[in-house]
Amino acid sequence: MIKKYFFILACLFLSISSFAQSQKDKDSSLIQFSGVILDGDSLVPVPFAAVIVKDTYRGTTSDFYGYFSFVATKGDTIEFSSIGYGDETFVIPDTLTSNRYSLIQLMNSDT
């Protein structure tokens, strides 16, 4: 009976440790992606622009000063859009050695 409980606990421990290892590997591709969105002509901040990870429902908006920050993964394609500006895209490099990446994104006026 004790051997049965020991076997069950050993299996439980192994499954938890393997789950933790897979989470650690998955988390290594996460980065803190932040930056500022500016008008390409005047370098004035673009407030409240949408910053979205392509083909997902993840993202954020820039604040009044054009600043944004959110968690993304290496290799994500980021789409920037705002009223009065053309859409821009940026691909986060998948060869990053740091878990942070900053960007100054210039938006071009569109009539």
N, C-alpha and C positions, 0 to 999 in steps of 0.2 A: 504494500500500500504506500509506503514511504517512497519507494522507487518510482511509483506512478506520479506522485506529486513532484518529486525532483525532476522527472522527465518533462512534465508540463511546465514547470518553472524555467527549465533550461530552454525549452522551445520558445517560450514567451520572451525570455531575455534575448535570445538570438534574433528574433523577429524585430524587437524594438531597436536593437543596436544596428541592424541592417537598414531599418527605416531612417534612423538618425544619420547614418552615413549617406544615404541617398539624398536627404534634405541638405546636408552640408555641401554636396557636389552641386546641387541645384542652386543653392544660395550663392555660390561662387561666381555665377554669371550675372547676379544682380548688381546694379550700379545706381548711385545717386546722380541723376541727370538734371542739371540746372543751367540757367543762363538768362540772357536778356534779349528781348526782341526789340529791334530798332528800325526806324524808317531808313531806307537805303539812301535817300537824298539828303535829309536834314539831320540824321542820327538822333532824332527825337524818339523817346520810348513809345512803343505801340501798346496801349493799355488794353487789357481784356481780350487778348488774342487767344484762340483755341490752339492747344498743343495736344495732339492725339497720336497714340501709337496706331499705325496703320493696321486695318482689319481686326481691331479689338475695340473694346469699350473703355479702355484705360487712357488716362491723360489728365490734363488740367487746363487752367487758363492763366494767362499772365496777369499780374496785378497792375495797379495804376502806373507803376514805374516800369512796366514791361518785364518784370522778373518772374520766372517760373522755376519750379523744382518738383521732381517726383521720382519714384523708383522705376527704372526700366531695366531691360536686359541687353546684354551685348548683342549687336546685330539687328536690333529693332529699327524699323523705319518710322521716323517721326514726321508728322505732317503739321505744318503751321498754317493757320488761316485767320483772316480778320477782314471785316467789311472795309472795302476801299483798297485792299491790297491783293495781289495775286498769291495763290497758294505756293508754298515752298515745302520741300522735303529734305530730310537729312537722315543718313544712315549712321547709327552709332557703330564705331569700329568694333569688330569682335576680337581684336588683338590687344585690348587694353590690359595693362598690368596693374592699374589702380581700380578701386571700386567707386571712383568719382569721375565725372566728366562735365566740363563746363563749355558753353557755346554762346557766341554772340551771333544771333540770327538777324540778317538784314532782310527786310520786306520791301518789295518794290510796289509803288503805287499802281493801281489798275483802275481805269475809268469805266 
